[in-house]
């Protein structure tokens, strides 16, 4: 992929993107899930992102007259590759990007098995660190 495309995409991520970790409670367990999305009302931009990086999109109504499109990459390997590709060019969300890559480096564990308590505590710490970074009044720019 050309650097100009990666730099442009990093700018879109800085301005229109979300990098975070969500927390889901299931019965007596907690699951932390990494998330990346870019939201825009221009479907041509979303189509361009899918053409260049894959992924999928969802649609929401922003108001009565406009649709809002949200582009995602859910597959771990593809998401990691995307984040690594744009990493040198991301300026505003570089700390969130680094936290997500670290989250992925910890591994996902085996489906249907309990996660090691130390790993779960590390994931919880990353979740709270990400929450602080994603609140504008808490960030240093």
Backbone as CSV, one residue per row, in Angstrom:
resi,resn,N_x,N_y,N_z,CA_x,CA_y,CA_z,C_x,C_y,C_z
1,UNK,0.858,-1.180,0.000,0.000,0.000,0.000,0.905,1.245,0.000
2,UNK,0.531,2.229,-0.778,1.312,3.451,-0.884,1.220,4.282,0.397
3,UNK,2.334,4.960,0.725,2.354,5.785,1.930,1.311,6.897,1.897
4,UNK,1.048,7.447,0.714,0.065,8.530,0.623,-1.324,8.030,1.012
5,UNK,-1.658,6.807,0.643,-2.953,6.216,1.009,-2.998,5.965,2.514
6,UNK,-1.900,5.441,3.058,-1.851,5.165,4.496,-1.911,6.459,5.307
7,UNK,-1.208,7.495,4.847,-1.226,8.777,5.551,-2.615,9.406,5.506
8,UNK,-3.270,9.339,4.348,-4.634,9.861,4.207,-5.579,9.125,5.155
9,UNK,-5.454,7.804,5.188,-6.318,6.985,6.039,-6.058,7.275,7.520
10,UNK,-4.791,7.489,7.878,-4.465,7.841,9.265,-5.104,9.172,9.642
11,UNK,-5.128,10.118,8.699,-5.792,11.399,8.960,-7.282,11.227,9.180
12,UNK,-7.876,10.343,8.394,-9.302,10.043,8.593,-9.506,9.407,9.971
13,UNK,-8.620,8.482,10.346,-8.724,7.849,11.671,-8.612,8.894,12.772
14,UNK,-7.646,9.804,12.645,-7.486,10.845,13.663,-8.731,11.720,13.775
15,UNK,-9.372,12.022,12.639,-10.508,12.938,12.660,-11.861,12.296,12.844
16,UNK,-12.064,11.131,12.247,-13.391,10.516,12.221,-13.433,9.138,12.884
17,UNK,-12.295,8.686,13.388,-12.196,7.311,13.859,-12.379,7.127,15.353
18,UNK,-12.543,5.880,15.708,-12.647,5.459,17.104,-11.757,4.249,17.297
19,UNK,-10.911,4.294,18.290,-10.112,3.155,18.728,-10.406,2.966,20.202
20,UNK,-10.880,1.802,20.566,-11.245,1.601,21.957,-11.372,0.149,22.333
21,UNK,-11.716,-0.054,23.571,-11.960,-1.390,24.120,-13.312,-1.324,24.812
22,UNK,-14.189,-2.247,24.466,-15.488,-2.296,25.122,-15.497,-3.417,26.160
23,UNK,-16.385,-3.297,27.117,-16.494,-4.270,28.193,-17.899,-4.862,28.172
24,UNK,-17.975,-6.190,28.128,-19.258,-6.884,28.108,-19.311,-7.867,29.277
25,UNK,-20.399,-7.832,30.009,-20.574,-8.767,31.118,-21.457,-9.923,30.665
26,UNK,-20.990,-11.126,30.906,-21.747,-12.344,30.589,-21.846,-13.171,31.860
27,UNK,-23.037,-13.251,32.403,-23.284,-14.023,33.618,-22.274,-13.656,34.684
28,UNK,-21.290,-14.509,34.960,-20.312,-14.198,36.014,-18.926,-13.915,35.418
29,UNK,-18.858,-13.529,34.138,-17.580,-13.246,33.488,-17.646,-11.901,32.775
30,UNK,-16.490,-11.316,32.576,-16.366,-10.057,31.857,-15.478,-10.288,30.649
31,UNK,-15.889,-9.720,29.528,-15.119,-9.876,28.294,-14.744,-8.498,27.773
32,UNK,-13.471,-8.313,27.445,-12.983,-7.063,26.886,-12.741,-7.264,25.393
33,UNK,-13.307,-6.352,24.584,-13.268,-6.514,23.131,-12.674,-5.256,22.495
34,UNK,-11.605,-5.410,21.726,-11.035,-4.251,21.024,-11.944,-3.824,19.869
35,UNK,-12.022,-2.515,19.635,-12.886,-1.988,18.586,-12.159,-0.896,17.801
36,UNK,-12.443,-0.867,16.496,-11.968,0.186,15.620,-13.093,0.507,14.660
37,UNK,-13.345,1.793,14.446,-14.354,2.187,13.468,-14.044,3.581,12.954
38,UNK,-14.562,3.851,11.765,-14.547,5.198,11.195,-15.978,5.489,10.790
39,UNK,-16.483,6.638,11.231,-17.866,7.015,10.991,-17.914,8.250,10.089
40,UNK,-18.816,8.212,9.101,-18.938,9.337,8.189,-20.296,9.268,7.506
41,UNK,-20.788,10.413,7.051,-22.056,10.434,6.326,-21.871,10.246,4.820
42,UNK,-20.626,10.199,4.360,-20.328,10.015,2.939,-20.045,8.534,2.660
43,UNK,-20.985,7.876,2.014,-20.801,6.447,1.745,-19.625,6.186,0.814
44,UNK,-19.301,7.125,-0.068,-18.159,6.936,-0.969,-16.859,6.742,-0.180
45,UNK,-16.705,7.451,0.922,-15.524,7.272,1.768,-15.517,5.877,2.382
46,UNK,-16.645,5.436,2.875,-16.745,4.107,3.480,-16.438,3.035,2.436
47,UNK,-16.966,3.200,1.229,-16.689,2.250,0.147,-15.199,2.236,-0.192
48,UNK,-14.566,3.395,-0.205,-13.126,3.498,-0.475,-12.336,2.739,0.591
49,UNK,-12.720,2.896,1.850,-12.038,2.174,2.932,-12.194,0.664,2.757
50,UNK,-13.399,0.211,2.436,-13.615,-1.227,2.225,-12.822,-1.727,1.016
51,UNK,-12.773,-0.946,-0.056,-12.020,-1.350,-1.249,-10.524,-1.469,-0.953
52,UNK,-10.016,-0.600,-0.086,-8.582,-0.577,0.187,-8.152,-1.465,1.350
53,UNK,-9.035,-1.662,2.343,-8.628,-2.364,3.558,-9.557,-3.516,3.952
54,UNK,-10.638,-3.718,3.217,-11.589,-4.757,3.597,-12.528,-4.253,4.673
55,UNK,-13.042,-5.164,5.451,-13.961,-4.797,6.516,-15.399,-4.729,6.033
56,UNK,-16.227,-4.164,6.870,-17.656,-4.079,6.599,-18.176,-2.761,7.166
57,UNK,-19.472,-2.522,7.012,-20.039,-1.290,7.553,-21.436,-1.537,8.102
58,UNK,-21.854,-0.616,8.937,-23.227,-0.600,9.440,-23.791,0.794,9.173
59,UNK,-25.117,0.901,9.236,-25.798,2.158,8.911,-26.665,2.583,10.086
60,UNK,-26.609,3.861,10.414,-27.484,4.458,11.423,-28.039,5.753,10.856
61,UNK,-29.157,6.177,11.385,-29.707,7.478,11.018,-29.096,8.521,11.931
62,UNK,-28.404,9.487,11.346,-27.861,10.581,12.149,-28.980,11.536,12.538
63,UNK,-29.845,11.812,11.595,-31.057,12.594,11.857,-32.089,12.151,10.827
64,UNK,-33.165,12.838,10.734,-34.242,12.395,9.851,-33.853,12.383,8.376
65,UNK,-32.841,13.153,7.977,-32.537,13.243,6.553,-31.201,12.615,6.149
66,UNK,-30.354,12.255,7.091,-29.028,11.733,6.743,-28.774,10.363,7.345
67,UNK,-28.056,9.565,6.574,-27.561,8.293,7.080,-26.128,8.484,7.558
68,UNK,-25.761,7.738,8.560,-24.407,7.750,9.094,-23.853,6.337,8.933
69,UNK,-22.702,6.211,8.294,-22.093,4.915,8.005,-20.899,4.696,8.918
70,UNK,-20.787,3.488,9.446,-19.688,3.146,10.337,-18.937,1.945,9.771
71,UNK,-17.664,2.166,9.425,-16.805,1.128,8.862,-16.030,0.447,9.977
72,UNK,-15.928,-0.878,9.912,-15.243,-1.675,10.935,-14.366,-2.734,10.267
73,UNK,-13.369,-3.170,10.996,-12.663,-4.412,10.687,-12.745,-5.242,11.961
74,UNK,-13.396,-6.399,11.889,-13.569,-7.235,13.073,-12.536,-8.354,13.177
75,UNK,-12.007,-8.832,12.054,-11.051,-9.930,12.084,-9.731,-9.453,12.692
76,UNK,-9.280,-10.144,13.727,-8.112,-9.721,14.490,-6.878,-9.533,13.614
77,UNK,-6.563,-10.505,12.769,-5.356,-10.405,11.943,-5.418,-9.208,11.006
78,UNK,-6.556,-9.000,10.363,-6.698,-7.877,9.432,-6.679,-6.541,10.162
79,UNK,-7.282,-6.502,11.341,-7.280,-5.270,12.116,-5.869,-4.927,12.571
80,UNK,-5.121,-5.910,13.056,-3.735,-5.663,13.470,-2.897,-5.168,12.296
81,UNK,-3.080,-5.782,11.136,-2.335,-5.368,9.945,-2.684,-3.922,9.572
82,UNK,-3.962,-3.593,9.606,-4.395,-2.227,9.310,-3.769,-1.233,10.286
83,UNK,-3.832,-1.540,11.583,-3.284,-0.629,12.590,-1.774,-0.457,12.433
84,UNK,-1.072,-1.547,12.158,0.381,-1.464,11.938,0.694,-0.623,10.705
85,UNK,-0.124,-0.753,9.659,0.114,-0.007,8.423,-0.044,1.503,8.623
86,UNK,-1.065,1.927,9.374,-1.294,3.365,9.543,-0.535,3.953,10.738
87,UNK,0.024,3.103,11.575,0.690,3.535,12.814,1.697,4.673,12.618
88,UNK,2.578,4.628,11.613,3.563,5.718,11.481,2.934,7.077,11.176
89,UNK,1.701,7.091,10.717,1.072,8.320,10.266,0.015,8.865,11.226
90,UNK,-0.411,8.070,12.184,-1.438,8.506,13.145,-0.801,9.480,14.133
91,UNK,-1.433,10.616,14.340,-0.890,11.645,15.232,-1.708,11.808,16.505
92,UNK,-3.018,11.966,16.379,-3.851,12.269,17.547,-4.236,11.039,18.353
93,UNK,-4.392,9.915,17.708,-4.846,8.703,18.387,-3.733,7.659,18.506
94,UNK,-2.486,8.125,18.517,-1.370,7.160,18.559,-1.335,6.365,19.856
95,UNK,-1.713,6.966,20.969,-1.693,6.211,22.234,-2.786,5.148,22.266
96,UNK,-3.954,5.477,21.728,-5.016,4.476,21.639,-4.591,3.328,20.727
97,UNK,-3.959,3.663,19.608,-3.498,2.639,18.669,-2.473,1.717,19.342
98,UNK,-1.538,2.297,20.067,-0.524,1.496,20.776,-1.173,0.575,21.806
99,UNK,-2.171,1.086,22.537,-2.858,0.247,23.522,-3.581,-0.924,22.860
100,UNK,-4.230,-0.667,21.714,-4.910,-1.762,21.014,-3.915,-2.812,20.543
101,UNK,-2.791,-2.374,19.987,-1.790,-3.342,19.532,-1.239,-4.143,20.712
102,UNK,-1.054,-3.494,21.851,-0.600,-4.222,23.038,-1.664,-5.220,23.492
103,UNK,-2.921,-4.795,23.474,-4.028,-5.693,23.824,-3.967,-6.950,22.959
104,UNK,-3.808,-6.779,21.654,-3.734,-7.927,20.745,-2.511,-8.795,21.028
105,UNK,-1.408,-8.180,21.426,-0.182,-8.950,21.683,-0.326,-9.889,22.875
106,UNK,-1.297,-9.632,23.729,-1.523,-10.480,24.903,-2.162,-11.822,24.547
107,UNK,-2.696,-11.911,23.321,-3.351,-13.147,22.888,-4.827,-13.127,23.230
108,UNK,-5.539,-14.041,22.598,-6.987,-14.068,22.773,-7.474,-15.206,23.662
109,UNK,-6.623,-16.156,23.949,-7.059,-17.299,24.748,-7.828,-18.297,23.907
110,UNK,-8.089,-19.442,24.466,-8.824,-20.485,23.751,-10.315,-20.321,23.985
111,UNK,-11.114,-20.426,22.917,-12.569,-20.302,23.081,-13.106,-21.326,24.084
112,UNK,-14.002,-20.872,24.939,-14.644,-21.765,25.895,-13.838,-22.015,27.158
113,UNK,-12.662,-21.376,27.292,-11.858,-21.568,28.500,-11.795,-20.267,29.284
114,UNK,-11.550,-20.413,30.558,-11.433,-19.226,31.406,-10.096,-18.537,31.139
115,UNK,-10.126,-17.222,31.164,-8.910,-16.434,30.958,-8.157,-16.347,32.272
116,UNK,-6.846,-16.440,32.175,-5.977,-16.315,33.336,-6.305,-15.013,34.089
117,UNK,-6.434,-15.058,35.417,-6.808,-13.847,36.166,-5.838,-12.683,35.971
118,UNK,-4.547,-12.963,35.842,-3.591,-11.878,35.617,-3.814,-11.222,34.256
119,UNK,-4.089,-12.036,33.241,-4.376,-11.508,31.916,-5.664,-10.689,31.944
120,UNK,-6.652,-11.176,32.657,-7.919,-10.449,32.761,-7.713,-9.104,33.464
121,UNK,-6.855,-9.074,34.473,-6.570,-7.819,35.173,-5.833,-6.841,34.251
122,UNK,-4.909,-7.358,33.452,-4.202,-6.516,32.490,-5.178,-5.941,31.476
123,UNK,-6.102,-6.765,30.990,-7.110,-6.285,30.043,-7.996,-5.217,30.684
124,UNK,-8.352,-5.409,31.930,-9.167,-4.408,32.633,-8.404,-3.090,32.742
125,UNK,-7.121,-3.165,33.066,-6.298,-1.952,33.138,-6.250,-1.233,31.792
126,UNK,-6.089,-2.006,30.714,-6.068,-1.414,29.378,-7.416,-0.760,29.043
127,UNK,-8.491,-1.419,29.438,-9.829,-0.861,29.224,-9.949,0.509,29.900
128,UNK,-9.532,0.616,31.161,-9.643,1.885,31.880,-8.681,2.932,31.333
129,UNK,-7.481,2.519,30.931,-6.540,3.451,30.299,-7.141,4.017,29.010
130,UNK,-7.767,3.156,28.227,-8.379,3.587,26.976,-9.539,4.539,27.241
131,UNK,-10.315,4.270,28.287,-11.428,5.160,28.646,-10.903,6.568,28.930
132,UNK,-9.804,6.655,29.655,-9.225,7.966,29.959,-8.743,8.665,28.695
133,UNK,-8.087,7.928,27.807,-7.584,8.532,26.570,-8.707,9.022,25.664
134,UNK,-9.837,8.338,25.684,-10.925,8.701,24.789,-11.834,9.800,25.316
135,UNK,-11.559,10.303,26.503,-12.289,11.466,27.015,-11.444,12.696,26.736
136,UNK,-11.922,13.575,25.866,-11.131,14.699,25.371,-10.544,15.559,26.495
137,UNK,-11.308,15.783,27.534,-10.809,16.645,28.588,-9.677,16.000,29.377
138,UNK,-9.455,14.705,29.225,-8.410,13.999,29.940,-7.112,13.904,29.122
139,UNK,-7.182,14.197,27.809,-6.036,14.008,26.920,-5.105,15.202,26.939
140,UNK,-3.824,14.898,26.732,-2.847,15.941,26.442,-2.674,15.933,24.941
141,UNK,-2.712,17.097,24.321,-2.530,17.149,22.858,-1.238,17.848,22.546
